Amino acid sequence: MIDKSTIDRVMETAQSQIVDVVSEFVNLKRRGVNYIGLCPFHNEKTPSFIVSPSKGIFKCFGCGKGGNAVNFLMEHEQISFVESIKILGKKFHIPVEDKVLTPEEVAHQTERESMLIVTGFAAKYFEERLHHSDEGKSVGIGYLRERGFRDDIIQKFGLGYSPESKDAFTREALRKGFKLEFLEKTGLTIVRDDYKADRFRGRVIFPIHSLAGKVIGFGGRVLRTDAKTAKYLNSPESEIYHKSRILYGMYQARQEIARQDRCILVEGYTDVLSFHQAGIHNVVASSGTALTPDQIRLIARFTKNLTIIYDGDAAGIKASLRGIDLVLEEGLNVKVVLLPDGEDPDSYSKKLGGDPLIAYIKEHETDFIRFKTSLLMGETQDDPVGRARLIQDIVRSISVIPDSITRTEYVKECSNLMEVKEQVLFSEIGKLRRRKREKESQRGRHYGHAQEGESFSSPRVEKVAATSSNPFETEEREVLRFLLKYGDVDLGELETEEEIRQLTVGEYIIAELRQDELESVNPLYNQIMKLYEENFKNQDFKASHFFVSHADSRISGLATDLIAKEYSLSRIHNRGGKVEKESDRLDELVPKVVTELKWRKVKVLLDEKRKQLKAAEERGDKTGFMDLLKEINGLQQAFIYISKVLGERTVV
């Protein structure tokens, strides 16, 4: 267990430094007092993800996710509250009591946490074997030295070595108390009946990290020259490792990518290592697989500018061209660099070194139209049909670009290069885009994925949020929002029929709701009200901080959602041509939202009683009919009174 004072200290520090926490995973740009970026929790092309340093919260107005820094880390890395506290404690140099998990404790962890513990142990084991075993030093270090890698690069990427022995790692892991179940699920151990073997035996190990720096998988390079097996081997798909969503080196490169506002994409592990050794740190690798939409979106969270480096293998380049279309479709600006024949990023970076390599990239990078044209034109020079196919291929690529201005510029370039009229190209692009829209409309639109042309304040989000079985959802959320956002603000002297009282916003709301015994059908709302009542008299209690920092993600998430929202402008009167801030009009708005809730409660109850009255009349229940009539009469009087109060009640 972590003591509460430590948790509070970590939470408070993380909340005040939320921009620092989130910016490790999202490229944030300042906009006024807040920061904005592409949401990491759903696919979007228009930024709708906001971080407020003053409030210590994040909020996506596209998919609705929000919370504090701890919530962000839990959601992004799919880890527990305790694990998130430990990571943030380490980040901010706050000692958090930790202990080595026993086998029994490991068994009680969630599957994901257990798998991360196993991969973390494996990474340390492989690294230790590389540097401190005779086999590792002679074979593993020998290979890396032969490839020209320095010690600092080997350490930076945590490279390791798995012994040639069939099950050396598995035996050690089992001896340490790790369960075979998780060794198998992470792909570290191959299990068939009674047969157990290390997947990566006899290989140099390349750990693969999540954005938070957790080891989630491995790549292994076989060193035996006579090996009848694949040169490179990756961890299989698992709960924690999805190859199509990961880019090797992103953890080490993410900050430099954001700083330079450009990402360089290469193919393999050693390409990344060699670039880093040459002093170029904004580089990642697709690990030898075709580029996927998830990988492109990962890049887009840090930059919109991508440079893809290809070696001189023409067949391999043609097979990879579809990846460029995917990049364009995600709205990135893509450049392509072709290396000289016989060179790859690993060899060429070692040959040129840092500055000359950077100069080569800048001099030779070109846009995708020129690249495709130069690559394929030779095959279609004397073939009109082939030339038409090439033009159609390029037009298809242009058609997927979401930004109309960028499409127009590419059309102009294609027109000049291919000697085709712009109008013809625009016509073909229009047809392709119409077909695409028709297909999308047939499939229906999936909530949470931003569509072209929609802003982050799209009304469809409000529509989804409003869908609830609670008939008082809108009014209760407004009351809670004022309670959490302004609870400790002095409301002024409240004039009632009995007395004049000096109250804060929170005291007024609590008193009014408890006086009429108003409880919600939503247990979470009631829990927040109860917590507020229990704590608001404490001198150091600040509602917004207390609830946004709450350990219960449901409470902190709701608090974030409410605090991030402003009162509807349609409800704030225009005074002298100027719309006032809601914080300047709390004396009017707080009583108003509380009274609106009461009005709504009475109206719903009145409607229910009228239905009951009609049913009593139909079944001839005279006693029940008269009792209901009296209740309805009382409710009608209350309804008239509350309606009148809505227009007249003031705070002085």
N, C-alpha and C positions, 0 to 999 in steps of 0.2 A: 504493500500500500504506500501511496505517496501522501505525505501529510498535507492538510488543507492549506497551510500558510505557503507552502512551496507552490502548490497549484495556483493559488491566488496571485503569487508573485509572477509566475510564468504567464498566466492569463493577462495580467495587467501590462506586462512588458510587451507581449505579443500584440495586444490590442493597440498599444501606442505606436508599435512598429509594424502595423499590418501591411503597409506598402512594401516594406522590405521583405516580408514573408511571401506575399503573393507574387512579387516581381521575380522571384526565382522560378516561377512557373508560367507567368504571363507577361508579355511585353506591355508595360503600362505607359501611357502618355498623359501628362498633366492636362487637365481641362478645368480651368477655374480653380476652385479649392479642392477638387476631387481628381481622381485618376481614372482613365478609361482604357479598355482593351477588349480583345476577343475572348468570349467566354470559353473556359476550358472544359465545361460540362456539356455543351451541345455545339453542334455545327452551325456557325454563323459567319457571314461575310461582312456585316455591318456591326461594329462594336456596340454591345449593349451591357457590358460588364463594368460595373462601377466600384471603385474602392474609395471609401471616405476616411481619410486619416483622422479627421476631427471626431468622427463618431466611432472609429475603430471597427468598421464593418465593410463587408463586400456584399454586392447585390447584383444579380443578373436580371434585367427586365425582359429578357427573352425567354428563359426557361424557368425563372422564378427562384432559383437557388440563392441563398444568402446566409450570412452568419458572421461570426468573428474569425480571427486567424486560426484558432484551433479547429473550428468547424471546417474551414477551408482545407486544412491539411488532412483532416479525417476523410472528407469527401473525395479529395483529389487522389489521395494515396490509398484509399479504402483501408484505413487503419483504425484502431480503437482510440478512445479518448486518452487513455494512459500512454499509449505509444506516441500520440501526437504531442502530449505534454513533455515526454522525454526528448523528442526531437527538437522541440522549441527551446527546452531548457539547455540543451547542448549548444544550440545556435546562439543563445543570448548569455551563455556562460553562467547559467544558474544551476548549481548542483542539485540534481534530482536523484534521490536514493534509488538505487537499482540493485538487482541481485541476479546471479546466474540462475536460470530456470532449471529446476530438477526435471527428470523425465515425467514425473507425475504432473507437474505444472504445465509442461509442454502439451500434455494430453488434453488439458482443459482450455487451451487457447483455441481460437477459431482456426479453421483450416488455413486461411490466408496468412494469419500471423505465424502459424507454425511453419508454413512453407518459407516465409521470409527469414525466419530464424535459421532454418536449415540451409538456405542459400547463403546467408551471412556467414555461417560456420564454414561452409564449403569454400567460400572465397578466401577466408583466412587460412584454411588448411592448404589450399593450392598455392597461395603466396608463400607460406612458410616452407612448403616442399621445394619451391623454386629456389629459394635463397639459402636454405639450411639443410638440404639433403645432398648427398654426393651425386645421386642420379639427377636431381634438379639442376645442380650447378654445372655438371658436365654436359647434360643433354639440353635442358631447357635454356639456361643462361647462354650456353654455347650457341644455340640456334639464334637467340635474340642478338647476341654480339655479332654473329655472322651477317644478320640483317641490318646491322649498323645502329641499333637502338641504344640510347644512353640510359644510365641508371635512373635519372630523374623521370624519364618518360615511362620506364617500366613501373616505377613506383606510382606515378600519377594515375595510371590506368589500372593499377592493382593486378598486373599480370601474374600468372601462376603456372604451376606445372602439376599434372596428375601422373603419378607413378605408373610404370608399365605393368606392375602386378595386377592381376585380374580384379581384385576387390579390396585393395589397400584402403581406399577412401571409405568404402562401405563399412569395413570392419572397424575403422577408427570412429566413424559416426555412431555406429551401434554401441561401441564401447563407451562413448560419451553420453549415451542415453537417448539419442534421437531415434524416433520410430521409423521402421522400415517403410511404413505407409507413406510418410512424407518424403522420404528419400526417393521413392518410386514416383510419387505425384509430381515432384519437381524435375523428374527425368535424370537425376544424378545417378540413380541405380536402376539397372535393368533387372527385372524379377520375372522368372518363368519357373513355376513350381518351386523346386528346391534350389534352382540356379539363381545366383545373385552375382552381378558383375558391375564394375564401374563403367558408366557410359563413356567417359572421357579419358580412359586410361591411355597412357603413352602420348599425351598431347600437351602442347602449350595452351594455357587457358586465358581467355579474354573475358573477364566479367562484364556483364551487361547491366547497366544501372537504370533505375527509374529516375524521374526528374528530381526526386527527393534524395537521391544518392543511395537508395536501397538496392542491393544486388538481387535481381529478379530472374536472371538466367545466365547462360554461359555460351561462349563459342570456343571450340577447341580445334587446334591445328595439329594434325598428325605429323610426326617427325620421322617415322620409319620410311625409308626409300622404297622398300619392297611391300609396303602395306597395300593390301587389296581392299581398301576402304576409301570413303570420301576424304579428300584432303581437309576440308573444313566440316565440322559437325556442330549443330546448334542444339540448345535445349528444346525439347518438344513443347507444344502448346500446353499451357497449364492455367490454373486460376490466377497466377501472378504474372505469367509471361505470355504475351501475344505478339508474335514477331511482326505482324502487319501494323502494329500500333507503335512500335519502338524504332528509334534511330540510334545506332551505336554512336556514342560520344556526345549525345545531346546534353547529358548531365554536366560534362566538362566544358561544353561549348556554349551553353544557353546564354550566359551573361555577355560573352563576347559577341554573340550573334545579335543580341539586342543593342549592344553598344555601337557596333558597326552598321547595324540595320541591314545586314546581308548574311545569308547562309550559303556555304559552299557544300555541295553534295558530291560525295565520292562513292565508291562501291564497297570497299572492304575494310576490315579492321586495321590492317597495316597501313592502308592509305591514310586513315585518320591519324595514326601514331606518327607517321612520317611528316605530315603537315604540321602537327603540333611541334615536332622536333625542329621544324624549319621556322617556327615562330608564328605560324598561321593557326589561330585557335578557334575560328568560327566555322569549323568543319565537322560534318557528320557523315555517316555511311548508312546505306540501306541494307548492308550486310548481304550483298549478292542477290537480293530478291527484287522483283519488279516493284516500283514505287507504288504505294497504296494511298487512297484518299485520307486515311487516318494519319499516315506519316506526313502528308502534305499539310494537313490541318495542324499538326504538332509544330511544324516549322512556322506556319502562319501566325501562331500565337506569339512569336518573337520577332518576326520580320515579314514583310511582303516581298522581299527581294531575294531571289534564289539563283545561284549560279551552279549549273550541273557540269561536271567535268567527265568527259568520255576519253577512253584511250583510243588507239587507232584501229580497233577491231570493227570494221564496217558492219559485219553481220550482227554483232552484239548491239551496236548503236541502233540499227533498224528495229531490232526487237524491243528496244527500250523507248522508242518514240512515243508510244501510247502514254507513257508516264508524263510527257510534256503536256499532252492534252489535259490530263488530270490536274496538273499544276495550274494551267490556264483557267480551268473550270473553277478552281478554288479562289481565283482572283489574284494570284501571285504574278509578279513581274519576273519572267524567267529569261535567263541568259545561258548560252551553251558555249563551252570551251572544248575544242578537240585537240588532244595532245598529238605530238608527232608519232609516226608509225613506230611500233615496237616499244613505246613508252606507256607506263601506267602512272597514276598519281604517286604511288610509292617510290618508284624508280626515278621519276622526273623531279620530284621534290628534293630527293637526295642529290641529284645531279646539279640542279640549279641553286638550291638554297632559298632562304626566305624572300629577300627583296627581289631578286631576279624572277622568282616564281610568281610573286604578286604582280610584277610588271608584265610578265607573259600573259597572265590571266586577263589583266585589264586591256592589253593590246589585242587579244584574240577572242574575247567573249563577243558573241553575236546573238541577235534575237532568233527566235525559233523559225521564222519564215526564211531568213537567209540560210540558216543552218539546214533546214529540210530541203530547200531548193538546191543548194550546192551539193548536198549528199545524194539526192535522187535525180537531179537534172541529167546527169551523164547517161542514165539508163533510158531516158525518154527523149533524147535530143532529136532523133529522127523518127519518132513514133508519136503521131498526133493523138492516138487513143491513150497512150501512156501519159502523154503530157496533160491531157484532160483529167485523167485519174489523179495526177499529182496536184493539179489545181483544186479538184474536188476535195482531196485530202487536206490541203491547207485551209480551204474554206471551212471544212468541218472543225478544224482546230480553232479558227477565228470565232466560229459561231458559239463556242462554249464559253467565251470570255464574258463575264457578267457586266463589266463596265462598258457602256456604249461608246464613250470617247476613245477608250483604248481599242475597241473593235474598229472604229473609224480609222485610226492611225495605221493599224495593221492592214486594213483594206487598201489604203493608199500605197503602202509599201508593196503589197502583193500585186497590185495593179501595175506598178512600175516594173517590178522584177519579171512578171509573167506576161506582160503586155496584154492585159485583159482590162476591159472597161470597168470602172468602179461600180457603175450601176448594175452590171451583170453580177458582180460579186455580192453587192448588197442584196440583190434579189434572191440569190441562192441562200445567203445567210438568213434572210427573213423566213424563207421556207423551212429551213432546218430548225430555227428557233420556235416557229409556230407548231411544228410537229412535236417538239420536245414539251412545249407547254400543254398541248393536248394530252400527251401521255401522262404528264404529271397530274393534270386535273382528273383524269380517269382513275388514277391510283389513289387520289385524295391527298390531302396535305397532313403531314404528321406534325402534331403540336410539339413545339420546342425547337424546331429547326427554322432559323430565319430565312425568309424568302427574299429574292431580289426585289428591291424597291421598298421594303418594309423597314420602318425605323424601330428602335428598341422599345418605343412606347406604343407598339401596336395594340389596338383595342382588343384583338383576339385574346391577348394574355389576360386582360381584365375580365373578359367574358368567361374564360376558363376558371379564373380565380373566384368569380362570383357564384359558380355552380356549387351549391351546398344544400344539405338537407336541413340546415339551420335557418329558419325563416327570419332570424334577426342578425344574420351574419354581417351584413354591411354596417348596421348600427353598432353592434358590439365591437367590431374591429376598430371603428372610429373612436369609440370611448376608450378602448385599450390603448390606441395609439397616442391619444392625448395624455393618458395616464403614464405611459412609459417615457414619452418624449419630454413632457413638461411637468411631471408629477411633483418635483421639488420647487417649481416656480411659484412665487407669491401671486395668488389670484386677485387679491384685494379684499375689500369688505363686502361680503355677500349680504344683501338685504332680503330678508324673508318676512313672513307675516308676524313672526314671534320676536325676532332679534336681528341685530347686525353682527356678523361674525367675520373674523379675519382668518382666511383659509388659504392653503396652497391648492394647486390644481388637484393633487392626489387626495388630499383630505376631503375636498369637495366631492369628488367622484365617489370615493368610498362611502362617505356619509349618505349621499343621495341613493346609491344602489342598495345599501344595507337597510336604509329606512323603508324602502318599498320591497325589500326581500327579493331583489331581482338577481336570479342566478341564470347562467347560460346552460344550454343543452350540450355545449362543448366542454368536456372536462378539462381540456388544456386551458381554456379561458378562465375557468374557475380556479385552476391551480395558480395561475398568474395573479389573480385577484387575492388569493389567500397569501401567497408569498409577499405581495406588496403590503398587505395589512400587517403581516408579522414583522416587517423590516422598516417600514417608512418612518417610524419614530426614532430610529437610530440616527445619531447626529451625522455620521459619515456616509449615510445611505444615499446613493444616486441611482435612480431607477434605470436610466438608459444603460449605464455601465453594468449594473448588477445583472440585468436580464440579458443583454448582449453577450456578457461573459459567462453566462450560466453553463454549468457542465452538461445539462440536458440539451441535446442538440435541437429538440423540438421547441423548447422555450427560446433558446438563443436565435434559432432560425426565424420563429415568428416575430420576436422582438426586432430583429434586423429588418424583416419585411415591413413592419409597421413604422419603424423609425425612418426608413428610407423614403416613405411615401409622404407627400405633402397633401394638405387638405384640398379637396377639389375646388378649383378656381371658380367654378360655377356657383359655389355656395358663398363665396366671399364677395361682398358688394363692392362695386367700383365707386370710390369716393373721389369726386372731383377729377375724374379721368385717370385716377391712379389706383392700381390694385395693391392693397396693403398686405404685408406679410402676416401669416397666421399668428406668429409669435407676438405681434403687436396688438392682436385682437383676442387674446385668450379670455378676457373678461366677458366677451360676447359669445365666442365659439364654444367654450367648454360647457356652459349651461345649455347651449343650443344642442350639442350632440347628445348630452345626457337626456334632455327632454325629448329629442327625436327617438331615442331608444324606448323611453317610456310610452310615447305616442304609438310606436310600432307594436309594442307588447300589448297595449290595451286594444288596438285595432284588431290584431290577430285573435285575441281572446274573445272580443266582441263577435267576430265572424264565426268563431267556433260555437259560441253560445246561441247564436241565431240559427245555426244548423241543428243544434240540439233541440231548440224550441220548435222548429218545424217538425222534427221527428216525433216529439212528445205530442204535438197536435194531431199528427197522423195516426198515432196509436191510441189516442183518446185518454192520455194520462193528464188529467186536469190538475192534480197536485203538482206534478213535475212541471207542467206548463206554467203555473203561477209562480213557482219558485224561480224558474229560469227567467220569467218576465221581470221579476224584481231584480235579479242579478244584471240583466241586460240594461234595465233602467239606471242602475248604479254605475255600470260601465259607461253608458252613454254620457252621464253627467261628468265622469272623469275624463272621457274623451274630449268633450267640449271644453272642459277646463284646461286640459293639457294643450289643446289646439290654440286656445287663447294665450296661454303662457308662451308658446313658441313665438308668438308675435310681439309679446310685451315684456318678457322677463329681462331685467338688466342687472348688471353688477356695477356698483359705484365705488 
